[in-house]
Amino acid sequence: MKVDADFIRKWIDALRSGNYKQIQRALKRRGVIDGVVRYCCLGVACEIAGKRSTPFDFDGTYRFGSDDLNISSRFQKQIGLTDDDIDKLVFMNDSEYKSFKQIAAWLRRRFKKELAA
């Protein structure tokens, strides 16, 4: 599987930028009370790739394509993520509550060889 190193770089930069607020268990959600839009790490990937999001539920959850919890397998392959990568990213974001900066550091380590090319 070919890794899209340019996209991974943009994704790492976006996660480190501080421009995205973090949330768990949804790709994207707008706060019902405060109106703030928050993303999981995979939601940030969808956003910077220009994937269209649509409101999905009364709780402010959005979908990218047909899913509100994960990215499409087509997009996953397009950027070069394995199923294990997805599992690790979801676990870090949703279960370990790793910050976007910590997740960006993991991406940098995981794709070190591809990013150096």
Secondary structure, DSSP 8 states (H G I E B T S, - for coil): ----HHHHHHHHHHHHHS-SEE-SSSSEEE-TTT--EEE-HHHHHHHHTT--EEE-STTSEEEETTBSSS--HHHHHHHT--HHHHHHHHIIIIIS---HHHHHHHHHHHTHHHHH-
